[in-house]
Amino acid sequence: MRILIVLFLLSLVPALSKAQSTDAPQGFAIWSAAHIKEVGDRLEKELGDKKIVFETLGHYKGHSVYLVLRGKTSDPEFHETESDIQIGVRGTATFVVGGELVNPKKLPRKQQRGSAINGGAKFPIGPGDILHVPVAVPHVAIIEPNKPFMYILIKLDEEPLE
């Protein structure tokens, strides 16, 4: 009889686990370290010769969360309405922020890209470092050859996708 009771109680564990996971409010998300590692490993395989690969972790009203892998330095950018929070995951880079965008070209979603940044402050960044880039501030991550940099990107007040 005790064995039957134990088996019955053990059979409830999966149901209880499922109930707990569905109790979270709509819009709640959690990305485990194991999931970030899995996605990061996949992005490293996809990177090849590209400047950037990414996976969208979640889109929400006014903001989104991405896992980004940069393999090469991209053109500096400027967001007219969005701010960024970046959290280093793997690798290192030099982050340049501030100054003036050189030869700015307007892009969709109220963004601009340029050929360089005049001035700006430089910061070494790596795993665990957290950056906040304010609205309308030029920025770029300088990537050393063959040394990709991975980070979680949270775009705040994100312009709608077109």
C-alpha positions as CSV (number, residue, x, y, z in Angstrom):
1,M,0.0,0.0,0.0
2,R,2.8,2.5,0.8
3,I,4.4,1.8,-2.6
4,L,1.1,2.7,-4.2
5,I,0.8,5.9,-2.3
6,V,4.5,6.9,-3.1
7,L,3.9,6.1,-6.8
8,F,0.7,8.2,-6.7
9,L,2.5,11.1,-5.1
10,L,5.4,10.8,-7.6
11,S,2.9,10.9,-10.5
12,L,1.7,14.3,-9.2
13,V,5.2,15.9,-9.5
14,P,5.0,16.5,-13.2
15,A,1.5,18.0,-12.9
16,L,2.6,20.3,-10.1
17,S,5.7,21.4,-12.1
18,K,3.5,22.2,-15.1
19,A,1.0,24.1,-12.9
20,Q,3.8,26.3,-11.5
21,S,5.1,27.1,-15.0
22,T,1.6,28.2,-16.2
23,D,1.0,30.4,-13.1
24,A,3.4,33.1,-14.4
25,P,1.8,36.2,-15.7
26,Q,1.4,36.7,-19.4
27,G,4.5,38.3,-20.9
28,F,6.8,36.9,-18.2
29,A,9.9,35.2,-19.6
30,I,13.0,33.5,-18.2
31,W,16.0,32.5,-20.3
32,S,18.1,30.0,-18.4
33,A,21.9,30.1,-18.5
34,A,21.7,26.7,-20.3
35,H,19.4,28.2,-23.0
36,I,21.7,31.2,-23.4
37,K,24.7,28.8,-23.8
38,E,22.8,26.7,-26.3
39,V,21.8,29.7,-28.4
40,G,25.3,31.2,-28.1
41,D,26.9,28.0,-29.3
42,R,24.5,27.9,-32.3
43,L,25.3,31.5,-33.1
44,E,29.0,30.8,-33.0
45,K,28.5,28.0,-35.6
46,E,26.4,30.4,-37.8
47,L,28.8,33.4,-37.6
48,G,31.4,32.3,-40.2
49,D,32.6,35.5,-42.0
50,K,29.6,37.6,-41.0
51,K,29.8,40.8,-39.0
52,I,26.8,39.9,-36.8
53,V,24.3,37.2,-36.1
54,F,21.6,37.3,-33.5
55,E,18.5,35.6,-32.1
56,T,15.5,37.4,-30.8
57,L,14.7,36.1,-27.4
58,G,11.5,38.2,-27.0
59,H,9.5,41.0,-28.4
60,Y,7.3,43.0,-26.1
61,K,5.5,46.3,-26.3
62,G,8.2,49.0,-26.6
63,H,11.2,46.7,-26.0
64,S,12.9,43.5,-27.2
65,V,15.6,41.2,-26.0
66,Y,18.3,39.7,-28.3
67,L,21.3,37.5,-28.0
68,V,23.9,39.1,-30.3
69,L,27.3,37.8,-31.6
70,R,29.5,40.3,-33.4
71,G,32.4,38.8,-35.4
72,K,33.6,42.0,-36.9
73,T,33.3,45.7,-36.2
74,S,30.2,47.2,-37.8
75,D,29.6,50.8,-38.8
76,P,28.9,53.1,-35.8
77,E,25.2,53.8,-35.1
78,F,22.9,56.2,-33.5
79,H,19.3,55.6,-32.4
80,E,17.0,58.7,-32.5
81,T,14.4,57.2,-30.1
82,E,15.9,54.0,-28.6
83,S,18.3,53.3,-25.7
84,D,20.2,50.1,-25.4
85,I,21.3,47.9,-22.4
86,Q,24.0,45.4,-23.3
87,I,25.2,42.6,-21.0
88,G,28.5,40.9,-22.0
89,V,28.3,37.1,-22.3
90,R,31.4,35.9,-24.1
91,G,34.6,37.5,-25.5
92,T,35.8,41.0,-25.3
93,A,35.5,44.2,-27.3
94,T,36.3,47.9,-27.1
95,F,33.1,50.0,-26.8
96,V,33.2,53.6,-28.2
97,V,30.4,55.8,-27.0
98,G,29.6,59.5,-27.5
99,G,31.4,61.9,-29.8
100,E,30.0,62.7,-33.3
101,L,28.8,60.4,-36.0
102,V,30.8,61.0,-39.2
103,N,28.9,60.9,-42.5
104,P,25.6,59.9,-41.0
105,K,23.0,58.2,-43.2
106,K,19.4,57.9,-42.1
107,L,18.0,54.3,-41.9
108,P,14.5,53.0,-41.3
109,R,13.2,52.8,-37.7
110,K,14.8,56.2,-36.8
111,Q,18.4,55.0,-36.9
112,Q,21.5,56.4,-38.4
113,R,24.9,54.8,-39.3
114,G,28.1,56.5,-40.1
115,S,31.6,55.8,-41.2
116,A,33.3,56.6,-37.9
117,I,32.9,58.4,-34.6
118,N,34.8,61.7,-34.0
119,G,35.8,61.7,-30.3
120,G,33.9,59.5,-27.9
121,A,35.1,57.6,-24.9
122,K,36.5,54.0,-25.1
123,F,35.9,51.3,-22.7
124,P,37.1,47.6,-22.6
125,I,34.1,45.3,-22.2
126,G,33.7,41.6,-21.5
127,P,31.5,39.0,-19.8
128,G,29.4,40.4,-17.0
129,D,29.8,44.0,-18.0
130,I,26.6,46.0,-18.3
131,L,26.3,49.1,-20.6
132,H,23.5,51.6,-20.9
133,V,23.6,53.6,-24.2
134,P,21.2,56.6,-24.0
135,V,19.0,57.8,-26.8
136,A,20.7,59.7,-29.6
137,V,24.3,58.8,-28.6
138,P,26.7,57.4,-31.2
139,H,28.2,54.0,-30.4
140,V,30.2,51.1,-31.8
141,A,31.8,47.9,-30.5
142,I,35.3,47.4,-31.9
143,I,35.9,43.7,-32.4
144,E,39.4,42.3,-32.7
145,P,39.9,39.9,-35.7
146,N,38.9,36.3,-34.9
147,K,37.7,37.3,-31.4
148,P,33.9,37.5,-31.5
149,F,32.0,39.3,-28.7
150,M,28.6,38.0,-27.5
151,Y,26.1,40.0,-25.5
152,I,22.5,40.3,-24.5
153,L,20.9,43.4,-26.0
154,I,17.8,45.0,-24.5
155,K,16.4,47.7,-26.8
156,L,14.2,50.1,-24.9
157,D,11.5,52.2,-26.5
158,E,12.1,50.2,-29.7
159,E,10.7,51.5,-32.9
160,P,8.1,49.1,-34.4
161,L,9.4,46.5,-36.9
162,E,8.3,47.5,-40.4
